[in-house]
Amino acid sequence: MGLEYKLNQLCRENVSLDHILSEVKKGMERLVKTQEEIGPPFSYAFITKEGFRRVD
């Protein structure tokens, strides 16, 4: 399943941001293996009503 589709599905299920982050990281790891133009380093952050928060 494509990462965009998976993210859409998770948002509709109203899962936690931590769960979404975990799925994004897994998805990016899969993309690195199949698409030459995608690669580290990756930076992750949450943007919510409360503001921007970098995630390690």
Biopython code that builds the backbone (N, CA, C, O; Angstrom):
import numpy as np
from Bio.PDB.StructureBuilder import StructureBuilder

atoms = [
    (1, "MET", "N", (0.849, -1.165, 0.000)),
    (1, "MET", "CA", (0.000, 0.000, 0.000)),
    (1, "MET", "C", (0.899, 1.233, 0.000)),
    (1, "MET", "O", (1.897, 1.270, 0.720)),
    (2, "GLY", "N", (0.557, 2.241, -0.799)),
    (2, "GLY", "CA", (1.349, 3.454, -0.877)),
    (2, "GLY", "C", (1.307, 4.246, 0.424)),
    (2, "GLY", "O", (0.326, 4.202, 1.166)),
    (3, "LEU", "N", (2.382, 4.963, 0.681)),
    (3, "LEU", "CA", (2.493, 5.722, 1.925)),
    (3, "LEU", "C", (1.381, 6.767, 2.035)),
    (3, "LEU", "O", (0.809, 6.945, 3.110)),
    (4, "GLU", "N", (1.071, 7.457, 0.940)),
    (4, "GLU", "CA", (0.020, 8.473, 0.986)),
    (4, "GLU", "C", (-1.324, 7.847, 1.345)),
    (4, "GLU", "O", (-2.075, 8.401, 2.149)),
    (5, "TYR", "N", (-1.624, 6.711, 0.760)),
    (5, "TYR", "CA", (-2.881, 6.020, 1.050)),
    (5, "TYR", "C", (-2.914, 5.592, 2.516)),
    (5, "TYR", "O", (-3.930, 5.751, 3.193)),
    (6, "LYS", "N", (-1.794, 5.049, 3.000)),
    (6, "LYS", "CA", (-1.712, 4.596, 4.388)),
    (6, "LYS", "C", (-1.926, 5.763, 5.346)),
    (6, "LYS", "O", (-2.646, 5.626, 6.335)),
    (7, "LEU", "N", (-1.313, 6.902, 5.065)),
    (7, "LEU", "CA", (-1.486, 8.074, 5.920)),
    (7, "LEU", "C", (-2.936, 8.544, 5.934)),
    (7, "LEU", "O", (-3.471, 8.896, 6.986)),
    (8, "ASN", "N", (-3.558, 8.549, 4.784)),
    (8, "ASN", "CA", (-4.971, 8.925, 4.691)),
    (8, "ASN", "C", (-5.816, 7.990, 5.545)),
    (8, "ASN", "O", (-6.691, 8.439, 6.285)),
    (9, "GLN", "N", (-5.557, 6.710, 5.444)),
    (9, "GLN", "CA", (-6.297, 5.712, 6.210)),
    (9, "GLN", "C", (-6.099, 5.918, 7.713)),
    (9, "GLN", "O", (-7.065, 5.862, 8.474)),
    (10, "LEU", "N", (-4.872, 6.153, 8.143)),
    (10, "LEU", "CA", (-4.594, 6.353, 9.560)),
    (10, "LEU", "C", (-5.288, 7.599, 10.100)),
    (10, "LEU", "O", (-5.794, 7.600, 11.222)),
    (11, "CYS", "N", (-5.307, 8.649, 9.302)),
    (11, "CYS", "CA", (-5.988, 9.882, 9.727)),
    (11, "CYS", "C", (-7.485, 9.650, 9.884)),
    (11, "CYS", "O", (-8.095, 10.137, 10.836)),
    (12, "ARG", "N", (-8.078, 8.910, 8.953)),
    (12, "ARG", "CA", (-9.510, 8.603, 9.066)),
    (12, "ARG", "C", (-9.807, 7.761, 10.296)),
    (12, "ARG", "O", (-10.896, 7.847, 10.864)),
    (13, "GLU", "N", (-8.831, 6.937, 10.715)),
    (13, "GLU", "CA", (-8.999, 6.096, 11.907)),
    (13, "GLU", "C", (-8.671, 6.854, 13.192)),
    (13, "GLU", "O", (-8.843, 6.333, 14.294)),
    (14, "ASN", "N", (-8.197, 8.092, 13.034)),
    (14, "ASN", "CA", (-7.889, 8.961, 14.178)),
    (14, "ASN", "C", (-6.872, 8.333, 15.136)),
    (14, "ASN", "O", (-7.033, 8.395, 16.355)),
    (15, "VAL", "N", (-5.824, 7.728, 14.569)),
    (15, "VAL", "CA", (-4.792, 7.104, 15.397)),
    (15, "VAL", "C", (-3.869, 8.179, 15.963)),
    (15, "VAL", "O", (-3.910, 9.327, 15.521)),
    (16, "SER", "N", (-3.047, 7.820, 16.926)),
    (16, "SER", "CA", (-2.147, 8.777, 17.575)),
    (16, "SER", "C", (-1.043, 9.230, 16.614)),
    (16, "SER", "O", (-0.712, 8.543, 15.648)),
    (17, "LEU", "N", (-0.489, 10.405, 16.910)),
    (17, "LEU", "CA", (0.623, 10.906, 16.107)),
    (17, "LEU", "C", (1.832, 9.987, 16.188)),
    (17, "LEU", "O", (2.557, 9.826, 15.207)),
    (18, "ASP", "N", (2.053, 9.387, 17.346)),
    (18, "ASP", "CA", (3.178, 8.460, 17.480)),
    (18, "ASP", "C", (3.022, 7.258, 16.554)),
    (18, "ASP", "O", (3.998, 6.787, 15.971)),
    (19, "HIS", "N", (1.790, 6.763, 16.421)),
    (19, "HIS", "CA", (1.541, 5.633, 15.510)),
    (19, "HIS", "C", (1.760, 6.067, 14.058)),
    (19, "HIS", "O", (2.347, 5.334, 13.262)),
    (20, "ILE", "N", (1.288, 7.248, 13.731)),
    (20, "ILE", "CA", (1.488, 7.768, 12.369)),
    (20, "ILE", "C", (2.973, 7.926, 12.085)),
    (20, "ILE", "O", (3.436, 7.563, 11.004)),
    (21, "LEU", "N", (3.726, 8.463, 13.039)),
    (21, "LEU", "CA", (5.167, 8.636, 12.859)),
    (21, "LEU", "C", (5.849, 7.293, 12.608)),
    (21, "LEU", "O", (6.717, 7.181, 11.742)),
    (22, "SER", "N", (5.454, 6.289, 13.362)),
    (22, "SER", "CA", (6.023, 4.954, 13.172)),
    (22, "SER", "C", (5.768, 4.446, 11.756)),
    (22, "SER", "O", (6.665, 3.890, 11.123)),
    (23, "GLU", "N", (4.567, 4.632, 11.266)),
    (23, "GLU", "CA", (4.225, 4.190, 9.907)),
    (23, "GLU", "C", (4.970, 4.995, 8.851)),
    (23, "GLU", "O", (5.385, 4.442, 7.832)),
    (24, "VAL", "N", (5.144, 6.290, 9.078)),
    (24, "VAL", "CA", (5.892, 7.123, 8.134)),
    (24, "VAL", "C", (7.340, 6.659, 8.048)),
    (24, "VAL", "O", (7.899, 6.546, 6.957)),
    (25, "LYS", "N", (7.943, 6.390, 9.201)),
    (25, "LYS", "CA", (9.333, 5.919, 9.204)),
    (25, "LYS", "C", (9.467, 4.591, 8.461)),
    (25, "LYS", "O", (10.402, 4.409, 7.681)),
    (26, "LYS", "N", (8.538, 3.663, 8.700)),
    (26, "LYS", "CA", (8.564, 2.382, 7.978)),
    (26, "LYS", "C", (8.409, 2.604, 6.478)),
    (26, "LYS", "O", (9.114, 1.998, 5.671)),
    (27, "GLY", "N", (7.474, 3.485, 6.117)),
    (27, "GLY", "CA", (7.234, 3.772, 4.702)),
    (27, "GLY", "C", (8.450, 4.380, 4.028)),
    (27, "GLY", "O", (8.776, 4.027, 2.895)),
    (28, "MET", "N", (9.124, 5.292, 4.718)),
    (28, "MET", "CA", (10.321, 5.905, 4.147)),
    (28, "MET", "C", (11.436, 4.872, 3.986)),
    (28, "MET", "O", (12.176, 4.910, 3.004)),
    (29, "GLU", "N", (11.560, 3.956, 4.936)),
    (29, "GLU", "CA", (12.562, 2.893, 4.817)),
    (29, "GLU", "C", (12.287, 2.012, 3.598)),
    (29, "GLU", "O", (13.219, 1.581, 2.918)),
    (30, "ARG", "N", (11.015, 1.746, 3.324)),
    (30, "ARG", "CA", (10.667, 0.963, 2.128)),
    (30, "ARG", "C", (10.991, 1.736, 0.860)),
    (30, "ARG", "O", (11.510, 1.167, -0.100)),
    (31, "LEU", "N", (10.687, 3.038, 0.851)),
    (31, "LEU", "CA", (10.943, 3.846, -0.343)),
    (31, "LEU", "C", (12.430, 3.942, -0.653)),
    (31, "LEU", "O", (12.815, 3.956, -1.822)),
    (32, "VAL", "N", (13.269, 4.009, 0.374)),
    (32, "VAL", "CA", (14.722, 4.079, 0.175)),
    (32, "VAL", "C", (15.217, 2.867, -0.613)),
    (32, "VAL", "O", (16.126, 2.977, -1.435)),
    (33, "LYS", "N", (14.613, 1.723, -0.355)),
    (33, "LYS", "CA", (15.045, 0.481, -1.016)),
    (33, "LYS", "C", (14.609, 0.403, -2.473)),
    (33, "LYS", "O", (15.213, -0.325, -3.262)),
    (34, "THR", "N", (13.561, 1.147, -2.840)),
    (34, "THR", "CA", (13.007, 1.005, -4.190)),
    (34, "THR", "C", (13.179, 2.228, -5.075)),
    (34, "THR", "O", (13.014, 2.135, -6.292)),
    (35, "GLN", "N", (13.512, 3.390, -4.477)),
    (35, "GLN", "CA", (13.616, 4.617, -5.273)),
    (35, "GLN", "C", (14.939, 5.323, -4.996)),
    (35, "GLN", "O", (15.183, 5.825, -3.900)),
    (36, "GLU", "N", (15.774, 5.344, -6.015)),
    (36, "GLU", "CA", (17.113, 5.913, -5.897)),
    (36, "GLU", "C", (17.132, 7.345, -5.390)),
    (36, "GLU", "O", (18.029, 7.730, -4.640)),
    (37, "GLU", "N", (16.150, 8.132, -5.794)),
    (37, "GLU", "CA", (16.160, 9.564, -5.473)),
    (37, "GLU", "C", (15.734, 9.861, -4.037)),
    (37, "GLU", "O", (15.780, 11.014, -3.608)),
    (38, "ILE", "N", (15.329, 8.856, -3.305)),
    (38, "ILE", "CA", (14.921, 9.045, -1.913)),
    (38, "ILE", "C", (15.977, 8.436, -1.009)),
    (38, "ILE", "O", (16.375, 7.286, -1.192)),
    (39, "GLY", "N", (16.433, 9.219, -0.023)),
    (39, "GLY", "CA", (17.432, 8.698, 0.894)),
    (39, "GLY", "C", (17.654, 9.615, 2.073)),
    (39, "GLY", "O", (17.229, 10.770, 2.076)),
    (40, "PRO", "N", (18.323, 9.084, 3.069)),
    (40, "PRO", "CA", (18.590, 9.861, 4.270)),
    (40, "PRO", "C", (19.567, 10.999, 3.984)),
    (40, "PRO", "O", (20.220, 11.022, 2.941)),
    (41, "PRO", "N", (19.656, 11.926, 4.906)),
    (41, "PRO", "CA", (19.054, 11.941, 6.239)),
    (41, "PRO", "C", (17.597, 12.432, 6.183)),
    (41, "PRO", "O", (17.243, 13.276, 5.360)),
    (42, "PHE", "N", (16.783, 11.893, 7.061)),
    (42, "PHE", "CA", (15.390, 12.302, 7.181)),
    (42, "PHE", "C", (15.204, 13.074, 8.480)),
    (42, "PHE", "O", (15.852, 12.779, 9.484)),
    (43, "SER", "N", (14.325, 14.053, 8.455)),
    (43, "SER", "CA", (13.952, 14.808, 9.650)),
    (43, "SER", "C", (12.453, 14.688, 9.810)),
    (43, "SER", "O", (11.708, 14.768, 8.834)),
    (44, "TYR", "N", (12.011, 14.496, 11.038)),
    (44, "TYR", "CA", (10.586, 14.337, 11.305)),
    (44, "TYR", "C", (10.132, 15.387, 12.309)),
    (44, "TYR", "O", (10.883, 15.786, 13.199)),
    (45, "ALA", "N", (8.882, 15.827, 12.146)),
    (45, "ALA", "CA", (8.315, 16.813, 13.063)),
    (45, "ALA", "C", (6.797, 16.679, 13.056)),
    (45, "ALA", "O", (6.200, 16.158, 12.114)),
    (46, "PHE", "N", (6.199, 17.163, 14.131)),
    (46, "PHE", "CA", (4.739, 17.250, 14.223)),
    (46, "PHE", "C", (4.360, 18.719, 14.074)),
    (46, "PHE", "O", (4.989, 19.590, 14.676)),
    (47, "ILE", "N", (3.343, 18.992, 13.281)),
    (47, "ILE", "CA", (2.769, 20.328, 13.200)),
    (47, "ILE", "C", (1.310, 20.184, 13.622)),
    (47, "ILE", "O", (0.509, 19.561, 12.926)),
    (48, "THR", "N", (0.979, 20.765, 14.766)),
    (48, "THR", "CA", (-0.367, 20.666, 15.326)),
    (48, "THR", "C", (-0.883, 22.064, 15.648)),
    (48, "THR", "O", (-0.215, 23.061, 15.373)),
    (49, "LYS", "N", (-2.060, 22.127, 16.222)),
    (49, "LYS", "CA", (-2.623, 23.412, 16.659)),
    (49, "LYS", "C", (-1.707, 24.083, 17.682)),
    (49, "LYS", "O", (-1.669, 25.308, 17.790)),
    (50, "GLU", "N", (-0.975, 23.263, 18.427)),
    (50, "GLU", "CA", (-0.072, 23.795, 19.443)),
    (50, "GLU", "C", (1.233, 24.310, 18.855)),
    (50, "GLU", "O", (1.984, 25.005, 19.539)),
    (51, "GLY", "N", (1.512, 23.982, 17.610)),
    (51, "GLY", "CA", (2.722, 24.465, 16.956)),
    (51, "GLY", "C", (3.591, 23.367, 16.389)),
    (51, "GLY", "O", (3.136, 22.246, 16.161)),
    (52, "PHE", "N", (4.842, 23.701, 16.165)),
    (52, "PHE", "CA", (5.839, 22.812, 15.533)),
    (52, "PHE", "C", (6.667, 22.149, 16.617)),
    (52, "PHE", "O", (7.114, 22.794, 17.566)),
    (53, "ARG", "N", (6.866, 20.825, 16.455)),
    (53, "ARG", "CA", (7.711, 20.078, 17.394)),
    (53, "ARG", "C", (8.538, 19.076, 16.628)),
    (53, "ARG", "O", (7.999, 18.161, 16.004)),
    (54, "ARG", "N", (9.861, 19.245, 16.672)),
    (54, "ARG", "CA", (10.792, 18.317, 16.017)),
    (54, "ARG", "C", (10.766, 16.988, 16.767)),
    (54, "ARG", "O", (10.661, 16.960, 17.994)),
    (55, "VAL", "N", (10.862, 15.890, 16.022)),
    (55, "VAL", "CA", (10.861, 14.551, 16.597)),
    (55, "VAL", "C", (12.195, 13.892, 16.288)),
    (55, "VAL", "O", (12.660, 13.948, 15.150)),
    (56, "ASP", "N", (12.813, 13.272, 17.276)),
    (56, "ASP", "CA", (14.098, 12.591, 17.075)),
    (56, "ASP", "C", (13.905, 11.175, 16.643)),
    (56, "ASP", "O", (14.881, 10.456, 16.429)),
]
sb = StructureBuilder()
sb.init_structure("model")
sb.init_model(0)
sb.init_chain("A")
sb.init_seg("    ")
for serial, (resi, resn, name, xyz) in enumerate(atoms, 1):
    if name == "N":
        sb.init_residue(resn, " ", resi, " ")
    sb.init_atom(name, np.array(xyz, "f"), 0.0, 1.0, " ", f" {name:<3s}", serial, name[0])
structure = sb.get_structure()
